């Protein structure tokens, strides 16, 4: 391979390395944001579970369902 071709290959490899670095940083950001979404959803699910228990208790006290 002549020197021009080698330089062209090296130039492409450097560009690929830079693109991979950008992708790695983006993936890190996505993972951090996804973790936040998962934690928020878990909190919502906990609140819904507590509400379900409270509604069942209210229904039982009002004799809307059998205990």
Buried (B, 14 or more C-beta within 10 A) or exposed (E): EEEEEEEEEEEEEEEEEEEEEEEEEEEEEEEEEEEEEEEEEEEEEEEEEEEEEEEEEEEEEEEEEEE
